[in-house]
Amino acid sequence: MHTPRPDLSGARWRKSTYSNNQGGECIEVADSTTGLVPVRDSKDPQGPALVFTADAWTAFISAVKAGDFAAS
């Protein structure tokens, strides 16, 4: 089943609290889309955004915090 892409033209983006001002790897998320979490590269705000369900984003964040993606 394909879900239509939300209109993100009016989205309010915020930078990750883990981002710094030294041009590192930064992401922004938009909280204004109910049930969805759009994510984009803060260095390329006109570029594409990935859109996750809120449940999928929560599961991803939980896995990151648990160290499931730690480099070996």
C-alpha positions as CSV (number, residue, x, y, z in Angstrom):
1,M,0.0,0.0,0.0
2,H,1.4,3.4,-1.0
3,T,0.8,6.4,1.3
4,P,0.7,9.8,-0.5
5,R,3.6,12.0,0.3
6,P,2.7,14.8,2.7
7,D,3.0,18.5,1.6
8,L,6.1,19.7,3.5
9,S,6.2,23.2,2.1
10,G,4.9,24.7,5.4
11,A,6.8,22.3,7.7
12,R,8.6,23.8,10.7
13,W,12.0,22.1,10.8
14,R,14.2,21.9,13.9
15,K,17.8,20.7,14.0
16,S,18.8,17.7,16.1
17,T,20.0,18.7,19.6
18,Y,23.1,16.5,18.8
19,S,24.1,18.8,15.9
20,N,26.8,21.3,16.2
21,N,27.8,24.5,14.4
22,Q,30.9,23.0,12.8
23,G,29.3,21.7,9.7
24,G,29.1,18.1,10.8
25,E,26.5,15.5,10.0
26,C,23.2,17.2,11.0
27,I,19.6,16.2,10.5
28,E,16.4,18.2,10.9
29,V,13.0,16.9,11.8
30,A,9.6,18.4,11.3
31,D,7.1,18.0,14.1
32,S,4.1,19.5,12.3
33,T,2.9,16.5,10.4
34,T,0.5,14.4,12.5
35,G,1.5,10.7,12.7
36,L,4.6,11.2,10.5
37,V,8.2,12.4,11.1
38,P,9.8,14.0,8.1
39,V,13.7,14.0,8.3
40,R,16.1,15.9,6.1
41,D,19.8,16.8,5.8
42,S,20.3,20.2,7.3
43,K,23.1,21.0,4.9
44,D,20.7,20.4,2.0
45,P,17.3,21.8,3.0
46,Q,16.0,21.9,-0.6
47,G,16.9,18.3,-1.0
48,P,14.8,15.3,-0.4
49,A,13.2,14.4,2.9
50,L,12.6,10.9,4.3
51,V,9.2,10.5,5.9
52,F,8.7,7.9,8.6
53,T,5.6,6.9,10.6
54,A,5.8,8.1,14.2
55,D,6.0,4.5,15.4
56,A,8.8,3.6,13.0
57,W,10.8,6.8,14.1
58,T,10.2,6.0,17.8
59,A,11.5,2.4,17.2
60,F,14.6,3.8,15.4
61,I,15.4,6.3,18.1
62,S,15.0,3.5,20.8
63,A,17.4,1.2,18.8
64,V,20.0,4.0,18.5
65,K,19.8,4.7,22.2
66,A,20.2,1.0,22.9
67,G,23.4,0.9,20.8
68,D,22.0,-1.3,18.1
69,F,23.8,0.6,15.4
70,A,27.2,1.1,17.2
71,A,30.2,0.7,15.0
72,S,32.1,-2.5,15.7
